[in-house]
């Protein structure tokens, strides 16, 4: 029983260290800072649900999926890294995607576009990135069926914590103001760009090891 509890805590802390929901709040605010409260909550919910489904899928059948499509983890890291870098670069330049430019003539369509950030970059690759997927696959493989259940359950708790952080993070915007949010957006853009480069480097290193 103690071993099971220890394993559960290890899995949870592993996910917490990788996802770090508190550190992801400024990124979320930078992506949804100009959206209304309803849209913000919808983005938060959609992002954590998609992230949970992705991790649950890879926990159960990750190796099979990679082998089926001939995908390697290094290639996944490089692709995800390039995507994160691109998003971070745009945030660093202060560029706003059209998803934030909602207008009265087509509100429904623009709101759906705003929800697009829930898929990328929030759900993938920020919440369910290569590191999180690799961690889930590793923990799931160690404990058989029990390991899979514990991994999925631990990540579900992390998704709930992340959702709470995202939803209440909106109040921080009102407290610090739009100007400060712009600064935070650029800072998080720089961090995202660096994370993207690091993911690419790790992917290249992994590819070299596979080739060797």
N, C-alpha and C positions, 0 to 999 in steps of 0.2 A: 504493500500500500504506500509506504514511504517512497519507494522507488518510482511508483506511478505519479505521485504528487510532485516529486522532484523533476521528473521528465516533463510534466505539464508546465511547471514553472519555467523550466529551461526553454521550452518551445515558445511560451508567451513572451519571455524576456528577449528571445531572439527576434521575434517579430517586432517587438516594441523598439528595439535598437535600430532595426532596419527602416521601419515605417516612420517612427518618431512623429506622432500626430501633432504634437505641439509645434515642432519645427515646420510642419507642412501648412500650418494655419496662415502664415503670411503669404505663402504661395497661393493658397485658396482665395485669400482676400484680394490679391493682385489680379486674379483671373475673374472674380465675380464682384469686384468693388462697385461697379456701376449698375448691377442688376438689382431688381426689387427683392424683397424678402421671400416672396413665394418662389421666385426663380432660384434664389440662393439655396433655399431648403431643398428644392427639387434637384439641383446640381449635386448637393452634398449627398442626398439619398441615392441618386443614380450612381454616383462615383463609387460609394462604398459597396453597393450591391453588385456592381460589375466587378469590382476588385475581389469581392468574396467569391463570386462565381468562377472567376479566373483561377484563383488559388485553389478552390475546391476541385476544379477540373484537373489541374496539374498535380494536385496531391494524390488523386485517384489514378490518373492515367498520363502523367507527365512524360515518362520515358517512352511510352507507346506513341504518343503524339509526336514527339521529337523524331523518333525513328520513322514513323509513318511519312512525315513530310521531309525527311532528310535534313532536319534543322539541328544545329549544334548550339550549345549555350553561348559560346563566344560570338557566333554570328548574331544571336539574339541580343547580346550585350551591345555589340557595335551598332546595330540598327536602332535600338532603344536610346543609346547614347547620342547618336546623331539627331534623333527627334527631340530629345531633351535640350540639346545644345541650341537647336534652331528656335525652340520656344523661348529659352532663356535669353538668347540674343535679341529677339524681338521685344521682350520685356525690358531689357537693358536699354534699348534705344527709345523706350517710351512709346512704342508702336501699339496701337489698339486694333485688335481684330474686329471685323465687321459684326461679330457676335455681340459686341458691346454697344453698337450703334443702333439701338432699337428705335423704330419710328411708329407713328400712329397709323400709317396706311397698311402695314402688314405686321401687326403686333404678334400674332400667333406664329408666323414663320420666323420672325426674329427671335422670339423666345425659344423656339426649338433649336435655332442656331446657337443661342446662348448655352443651351443644355449640352451642346456638343463638347464643351470642355470637360464634361463629366467623363466622357469616354477617353479623350486624349487632350491634355496630358495627365489628368487626375487619376482615373482608374488604371490606365496604362500609359506611361511606365512609372508614375510617381508612387502610387499605392501598391500596385501589383507589378513591379518592375522585375528585371532579371534576377536581382539579388533576392527579392522576396520569393520569387518562383523557385529559385535554386534552394533556398532555405526550406520551403515547404516540401519540395521533393525529397530533400535529404532527411528531414524529420519523419516523413511518411514512410520512407523506405526502411527506417531503422526498427520500427515497432510493429510491423504487420498491420492487421486491421485496426488494432487499438491505437497504433501510431497515427494512422490516417484520421481516425475519429478525433483524437486529441489535437492534431494539427489543425483540422478544420474548425473545431470548437474554439481553439485559442485565437485563430484568425478572426472568427466571428466576433469575439469579444473586442479585439483590436479595431474592427470595423465600427462597432458601436461607439467606442471611445473616440475614434476619429470623427464620426458623424457629430457627436456632441461638441467636439472642439471646433469643427467647421461652422456649425449653426450658431453657436454663441460667439464665434470669432467676428461675426458681423457687427456686434456691439462695439468692438474695438475700433472699427472704422469711424463710428460716430464720435468716439472719445478722442481719437488722435487727429481727425480731420482729413480732408481730401489731399492736402499738400503733403502731409506725412505719409499718406498711403502711396503717393507717387514715389516718394523716396524708398519706401519699403518694396514697392514693385520693382524698382531698378536694382535694389540690393538682392532681392530674391532672383531677379533675372541673372545677375552675375553668379549667384550660387548655383542656379540651375545649369548655366553654361559650363561651370566648372565640373559639376556632377556629370554632365553629359560627356565632357572630355575624359573624365576619370573612367566612366563606363566604357568608352571606346578603347582606352588604354588597357583596361582589364580584359576586354574582348580580344584585342590583338595579342596580348600575352597568352591568353587561353588558347588562341588559334595556333600560336607558335608551339605551345606544348603538345597540342594534338598532332601537329605536323611532324614534330620530333619523335 
